């Protein structure tokens, strides 16, 4: 099994970052991280070090937006292969009259191929709709010859295995015209496919931790597949051709296109080509043709699921389920013939998420940010059960995640969650069952000076710990990001590093400022007394014991 560049680089980067606090990427005034603050921040520190969220399939393929390729143009499918894909879609009943594939930017780091308007497209008009009968899904995987050997696998694994099978049988595959246009491994730009040298540019970043997590996860899944019945099935010809035997007589998965690198390629295709609402769980699907649309952060349009019926009359094409894309609505929407047709891969995503899944950062709508989470309530917390119940009652996950963005205040829910994590001692009465339905609302405002101080300390220490892992400064990152002579991947790494640090530094400054206002805040007890008219507007007690006695 070949060594992983991510496996080799990530641990080395982590050790180097933690041993060099003087090279931290923060330009903000640094606070000494004392033992008390570090202890308070335990939950968030654990999260800031790794974001090993289980993979969900999303989207990449022909290079998008500001893609992270090397100095050479990556391999591309030919015009004839794209023409064959469009002819196949048309033969299957898809109306392809409004859009066609075309090379929009084949330069190194360019967007590659995309969809252009084959005629004038009106505002809000559906320019392409692909019926579910042409999608590749878990159901099509289970119905294929390889289906019996992936029934117990996660939907994305089953789909990845079917994709490898369709590729292995070539022209005999029903999806052959589609598979022929999929980019090879060397054209995939997600960090999962970077070299060890390129990955060093991500030192200390959340992006590196996430990419390493994906790498370990996918390789772990593949290792379990090696121990399953799959190798024997492939040896027997389940994929359409018999596997050759190794020196010990066992089947060689690599010989039929089912090696570890092949599986990583299939994962990369799923991550890069499945968009919401067909990007995860049982719903994950590959949609031929529609996945050619490039990303634009200026677009408001996303994939629209059409369940058929009357919906099909208004641009759905097929009478059955389909997924479609529309042009921008309104008088200023639409596209003239020859103009590129685009969509938005994720209106709420930040730069590091785009880089992780697609290998680019949006050049026109920069979204610097950092994801804190998922953050669980520590098991050691004596009130863990009650706190998890409060989260559930409030409609939140037991381990929620929060996106902090540069140039914006942290989300209000993050501040409330930090208070919840730190509820203890005299404040823990708010966790009693009688308050359960209103607990989240009650802690949406400061609870006590001690709790607010601890909540701020948790966030401050977590941000400081994350910032300490970077080995470059923001001005260094900006210099590389703006250097036209740097490689696209080096510029992407610098852009992401800079964005992550900007978000962390602004969040740090926000909570330091809140901490400085502790003495001027009104806390739960004061609010409660005021609601009972036992405090006046100046905070003085209105209770008159003499009047109470006379009464």
Residue pairs with C-beta under 8 A, 6 or more apart in sequence:
1 219
1 223
1 260
2 260
2 261
4 215
4 216
4 219
5 194
5 195
5 196
5 199
6 191
6 192
6 199
6 208
6 211
6 212
6 215
6 216
7 212
7 215
7 216
7 219
8 196
9 196
9 199
9 200
9 208
9 212
10 199
10 208
10 209
10 211
10 212
13 199
13 200
13 202
13 203
13 204
13 208
13 471
14 49
14 204
14 469
16 203
16 471
17 203
17 204
17 468
17 469
17 470
17 471
18 468
18 469
20 471
21 468
23 470
23 471
23 472
23 473
24 30
24 467
24 468
24 470
25 204
25 467
25 470
25 471
25 472
25 473
25 474
25 477
25 497
25 501
26 464
26 467
26 468
26 470
26 474
26 501
26 504
26 505
26 508
27 473
27 474
27 475
27 505
28 505
28 508
28 509
30 464
31 460
31 464
31 512
33 461
33 464
33 465
33 468
36 457
37 457
37 460
37 461
38 45
38 461
38 465
40 422
40 454
40 457
40 458
40 461
41 457
41 458
41 459
41 460
41 461
41 462
41 465
42 378
43 375
43 376
43 377
43 378
43 421
43 458
44 372
44 375
44 458
44 459
44 461
44 462
44 465
45 461
45 462
45 465
45 466
47 372
47 373
47 374
47 375
47 462
48 206
48 372
48 462
48 463
48 465
48 466
48 469
49 209
49 465
49 466
49 469
50 209
50 210
50 212
50 213
51 206
51 209
51 210
51 213
51 371
51 373
52 209
52 210
52 213
52 217
53 210
53 213
53 374
53 401
54 217
55 156
55 214
55 217
55 218
55 267
55 271
56 156
56 279
56 280
56 281
56 284
57 156
57 159
57 270
57 271
57 273
57 274
57 279
57 280
57 284
58 271
58 272
58 274
58 275
58 279
58 345
58 346
58 357
58 358
59 271
59 272
59 273
59 274
59 275
59 279
59 291
59 295
59 345
59 357
59 358
60 188
60 189
60 190
60 268
60 269
60 271
60 272
60 273
60 357
60 358
60 359
61 112
61 182
61 183
61 187
61 188
61 269
61 272
61 273
61 291
62 76
62 111
62 112
62 113
62 114
62 183
62 187
62 292
62 294
63 69
63 74
63 109
63 110
63 111
63 112
63 187
63 189
63 359
63 360
64 111
64 112
64 294
64 295
64 345
64 358
64 359
64 360
65 111
65 294
65 295
65 296
65 297
65 354
65 358
65 360
65 361
65 362
65 363
65 364
66 109
66 360
66 361
66 362
66 363
66 488
66 491
66 492
67 109
67 110
67 111
67 112
67 189
67 358
67 359
67 360
67 488
68 109
68 189
68 194
68 355
68 359
68 360
68 488
68 489
68 491
68 492
68 493
69 108
69 109
69 187
69 189
69 359
69 488
69 489
70 108
70 487
70 488
70 489
71 108
71 487
72 108
73 106
73 107
73 108
73 110
74 112
74 183
74 184
74 186
74 187
74 189
75 183
75 184
75 186
75 187
76 103
76 106
76 112
76 113
76 183
76 187
77 113
77 180
77 181
77 182
77 183
79 103
81 177
81 180
81 181
82 101
82 113
82 181
84 177
84 180
85 101
85 177
85 178
85 180
85 181
85 288
85 289
86 96
86 100
86 101
86 289
87 177
88 177
88 178
88 288
89 96
89 130
89 134
89 288
89 289
90 96
92 131
92 133
92 134
93 131
93 317
93 318
94 128
94 129
94 130
94 131
94 134
94 289
94 317
95 128
95 129
95 317
96 118
96 128
96 289
97 118
97 119
98 117
98 118
98 119
98 121
98 125
98 127
98 128
99 115
99 116
99 117
99 118
99 121
99 127
99 128
99 341
100 115
100 116
100 118
101 113
101 114
101 115
101 116
101 181
101 289
101 292
102 113
102 114
102 115
102 116
103 112
103 113
104 110
104 111
104 112
104 113
104 114
104 116
104 294
104 340
105 111
105 112
106 112
106 113
108 488
109 488
111 294
112 183
112 187
112 294
113 292
114 292
114 293
114 294
114 340
114 341
114 342
115 127
115 128
115 292
115 293
115 294
115 340
115 341
115 342
116 338
116 339
116 340
116 341
117 127
117 327
117 335
117 336
117 337
117 338
117 339
117 340
117 341
118 337
119 337
120 334
120 335
120 336
120 337
121 127
121 327
121 334
121 335
121 341
122 327
122 333
122 334
123 327
123 328
123 329
123 330
123 331
123 332
123 333
123 334
124 326
124 327
124 328
124 329
124 330
124 333
124 334
125 315
125 326
125 327
125 334
126 304
126 314
126 315
126 316
126 317
126 324
126 325
126 326
127 325
127 326
127 327
127 335
127 341
128 289
128 290
128 293
128 324
128 325
128 341
129 306
129 315
129 316
129 317
129 318
129 322
129 323
129 324
129 325
130 287
130 288
130 289
130 290
130 322
130 323
130 324
131 317
131 318
131 320
131 321
131 322
132 285
132 320
132 321
132 322
132 323
133 318
133 320
134 287
134 288
135 278
135 285
135 286
135 287
135 288
135 323
136 159
136 162
136 163
136 166
136 175
136 285
136 286
136 288
137 155
137 159
137 284
137 285
137 286
138 155
138 158
138 159
138 282
138 284
140 162
141 147
141 150
141 158
141 159
141 161
141 162
142 150
142 151
142 158
144 162
144 165
145 165
145 238
145 239
145 240
146 161
146 162
146 165
146 230
146 233
146 238
146 239
147 158
147 162
148 233
149 161
149 228
149 229
149 230
149 233
149 238
150 157
150 158
150 161
150 162
150 230
151 158
153 161
153 225
154 221
155 281
155 282
155 284
156 267
156 270
156 280
156 284
157 221
157 225
159 270
159 284
159 285
159 286
160 263
160 266
160 267
160 269
160 270
161 225
161 230
161 258
161 266
163 179
163 266
163 269
163 270
163 286
164 239
164 257
164 258
164 262
164 263
164 266
165 173
165 238
165 239
165 240
166 173
166 174
166 175
166 176
166 179
167 173
167 179
167 182
167 257
168 239
168 240
168 241
168 256
168 257
168 258
169 239
169 240
169 241
170 176
172 240
173 179
175 288
177 288
178 286
178 288
178 289
182 269
182 273
183 269
184 265
185 193
185 261
185 264
185 265
185 268
186 193
188 265
188 268
188 269
188 272
188 359
189 358
189 359
189 360
189 489
190 211
190 268
190 271
190 272
190 355
190 356
190 357
190 358
190 359
191 198
191 199
191 202
191 207
191 208
191 211
191 355
191 356
191 359
192 211
192 214
192 215
192 218
192 264
192 267
192 268
192 271
193 264
193 268
193 359
194 211
194 489
198 487
198 489
198 490
198 493
199 208
199 211
201 489
201 490
201 493
201 494
201 497
202 208
202 211
202 493
202 496
202 497
203 470
203 471
203 472
204 469
204 470
204 471
204 497
205 352
205 469
205 470
205 493
205 496
205 497
205 500
206 352
206 370
206 371
206 466
206 500
207 352
207 355
207 356
207 493
207 496
207 500
210 352
210 356
211 356
214 267
214 271
214 356
215 264
218 263
218 264
218 267
219 260
219 264
221 263
222 260
222 263
222 264
225 263
226 253
230 253
230 258
231 243
231 250
231 251
231 253
232 251
234 243
234 251
234 253
234 256
234 258
235 242
235 243
235 245
235 250
235 251
236 242
239 256
239 257
239 258
241 256
242 256
243 251
243 252
243 253
243 255
243 256
243 258
244 251
244 252
244 255
245 251
245 252
246 252
253 259
254 262
269 286
270 284
270 286
271 357
272 357
272 358
272 359
273 286
273 287
273 291
274 280
274 284
274 285
274 286
274 287
274 291
275 291
275 302
275 303
275 343
275 345
276 302
276 303
276 346
277 283
277 303
277 305
278 284
278 285
278 287
278 303
278 305
278 323
285 323
287 303
287 323
290 303
290 323
290 324
290 325
293 325
293 341
293 342
293 343
294 340
294 342
294 343
295 342
295 343
295 344
295 345
295 354
295 358
295 360
295 362
296 342
296 343
296 344
296 362
296 364
297 344
297 362
297 364
297 365
297 367
298 364
298 365
299 328
299 342
299 343
299 344
300 328
300 329
300 344
300 347
301 325
301 326
301 327
301 328
301 342
301 343
301 344
302 343
302 344
302 347
303 323
303 324
303 325
303 343
304 323
304 324
304 325
304 326
305 321
305 322
305 323
306 312
306 315
306 316
306 321
306 322
306 323
306 324
307 321
308 316
308 318
308 319
308 320
308 321
308 322
309 319
312 318
312 319
312 320
312 322
315 324
315 326
316 322
316 324
317 324
325 341
325 343
327 333
327 334
327 335
327 341
328 334
328 335
335 341
345 354
345 357
345 358
346 353
346 354
348 403
349 367
350 367
350 368
350 369
350 370
350 371
350 403
350 405
350 499
350 503
351 361
351 362
351 366
351 367
351 368
351 369
351 495
351 496
351 499
352 369
352 370
352 371
352 496
352 499
352 500
353 371
354 360
354 361
354 362
354 367
355 361
355 492
355 495
355 496
359 492
360 492
361 367
361 492
361 495
361 496
361 499
366 495
366 499
367 405
367 499
368 405
368 406
368 407
368 498
368 499
368 500
368 502
368 503
369 403
369 404
369 405
369 406
369 499
369 500
369 503
370 403
370 404
370 466
370 499
370 500
370 503
370 504
370 507
371 401
371 402
371 403
371 404
372 401
372 402
372 403
372 404
372 414
372 462
373 399
373 400
373 401
373 402
374 397
374 399
374 400
374 401
375 399
375 400
375 401
375 402
375 417
375 421
376 398
376 399
377 384
377 387
377 388
377 391
377 398
377 399
377 420
377 421
378 384
378 421
381 387
381 421
383 423
383 424
383 428
383 431
386 431
386 432
387 420
387 421
387 423
387 431
388 398
389 436
390 420
390 431
390 436
390 439
390 440
391 397
391 398
391 400
391 420
391 440
392 398
393 436
393 437
393 439
393 440
394 439
394 440
396 413
396 417
400 413
400 417
402 410
402 411
402 413
402 414
402 417
403 411
404 410
404 411
404 414
404 503
404 504
404 506
404 507
405 503
406 499
406 502
406 503
406 506
407 502
407 506
408 506
409 510
410 459
410 507
410 510
410 511
412 444
414 459
415 455
415 459
415 514
416 440
416 443
416 444
418 455
418 456
418 458
418 459
419 443
419 446
419 447
419 451
419 452
419 455
420 440
420 443
421 455
421 458
422 451
422 454
422 455
422 458
423 430
423 431
423 443
423 447
423 451
424 451
425 450
426 448
427 447
427 448
427 450
427 451
427 524
429 435
430 439
430 442
430 443
430 447
430 524
431 439
435 442
442 524
445 522
445 524
445 527
446 452
446 521
446 522
446 523
446 524
447 523
447 524
448 523
448 524
448 525
449 518
449 519
449 521
449 523
452 514
452 518
452 521
452 523
453 515
453 518
456 511
456 512
456 514
456 515
456 518
457 515
459 507
459 508
459 511
460 508
460 511
460 512
460 515
463 504
463 505
463 507
463 508
463 511
464 508
466 504
467 501
467 504
467 505
467 508
470 497
470 500
470 501
472 494
472 497
474 498
474 501
474 502
474 505
476 494
477 494
477 495
477 497
477 498
477 501
478 494
478 498
479 494
480 486
480 490
480 491
480 493
480 494
481 491
481 494
481 495
481 498
483 490
483 491
486 494
526 535
526 539
529 535
529 541
533 542
534 541
534 542
534 543
535 541
535 542
536 542
